[in-house]
């Protein structure tokens, strides 16, 4: 049996599956929930690569080991991952996943719903279904920055928890034991302002990542469907998400390195960083001490993580939208 969704798209009602009412399937709050479900699935699948990437990006920093000498305990993606499993245990590959999921409950839901609203109401649509690239770029950067600003406290907690396993292995006293304890300690030390430590490099990074992921996916998918005549199918989604993951990694890796270092640096009693004054200072010191390519530390795991993340997210998101009778993205 076929029914029409609120957007006019035909939806097949499978036996035992009843699509939500028209006003329900295409509502903003329902799309928010669907995007959170897809993001949680993608995060759980690819999180070990995110942890490995963060370890690679932070290793080599001067000042973190107390004697001003940069140490490099691991080299490369495989050896870093194996080292974590051997030294800290298999489950430590998911250390910090709880605040990571919390982040996506805010970040992914907000960016997806905001972008779709901006696109459908403000973008210009050409006869072939495509839209001006500059509009997609502006929209992606804007909604990515807004969404990350709101989710920044959860990201701060995630980065700090990711480094706890390494600290304990090195014999250093643990700073935190859980996400809730991290939240309480950060708030007690710095108030609301402390929860947004490293906020600006985080916002910059997410703006570029969102430009690479969401904007690229949306633009490339519509280009394939309009110019190449591809259908709105699984393979179109897979190809578009693979390209969006690559562009996201290229644009986001330098900002990701800066973000991780700003968030992980020790602070004084006034919550001022002891290693870097701000994002620009971190950028300059990183390049001066370690060279330009230090900004692409962890690029391979960053790409290998963003690629599968984008693939998992977009395939899951498009499929559950279709299953629920929601119009295609």
C-alpha positions, 0 to 999 in steps of 0.5 A: 500500500502506498501513502503520501507524506506531508511533502508529497513523496510516496511512502510504502507502508510495509506490513505491520509498519504504520507511517506517522501522521502527516503533521507528525513525520515532517515536524521539526521536533521529530526530525530532531529526534531522528537525527539524534538517533542516527548520530548516536549510532554513528558515534558508538560505531566510530568512537574508538577512532576519535579517541585514537585521533585525540591521543595522536593530536595531543602527544608531542605537546611540550609542558604536559609531562612536567619537564618541558620535553615533548614525549611521543608514546605512540606513532601512527594509528594502528600502534596507538590503538594497540597501545591503548588496548594493551596498556589500558584495556579494550573498553578504554577505547570507549572512554568518554563516549557518554559526553560524546553522545550527550554532545550529539544530542545537542549538536547534531539535532540542532545543526540538522534541523536548523540547516534544513529550515534555512535551506528550505526557506532562504536558499534559492532552488534552481530548476534542476533541484540544485542550489547556489554553492555559496548559500550552502556554504554560508548556511553550513558554517552558520548552523555548525557554529551555532550548534557547536557553541551550544554543545561545547560543554559536553565536548570539553568533558569528552576531551578531558575524559579521553585523556584520563586513561593515559594519565593513569597509565603514566602514574599521574593522579586522575583528574576525573572519574566520570562525566558527571564529576567532570561537569561538577568540577569544571563548573565549581572551578570556573562557573558557566564560563569554565564550561565553555573553555576552548569554545571558540576553536571548537566553534571554528572547527565545527563550522568547517567540519559542518561545511565539509560534512553537511554542506558537501553532502547536501550539494553533492547529493543534489548534483548527482541526482540533478546532473547525473540522473541518480535516484535518491537511493542507498548508493547515492547516499553512500557516495555523497557521504564518502565525499563529505567525510573526506572534505570534513577531514581536510577542512577540520583537522587543523582546527581539531588539533587546536581545539584538543590542545586548548581543551586539554591544557592545564589551567591556573586558579583563574582558569587561564591556560598555562600553555596557550593564551588563545587559539592563535597562540596555540596555532603559532606555538604548534607550528613553531615547535613541531612544524606546519604538518603538526596541524594534521596530526591524526589526519588519517584517523580523523579521515578514517573516523569522519568517513565511516561516521558520515557514512553511518550517519547519513545512511542511518538518517536517510533510512529511518526518515524513509521508514518513518514516512519523513521526506528525504533530506 
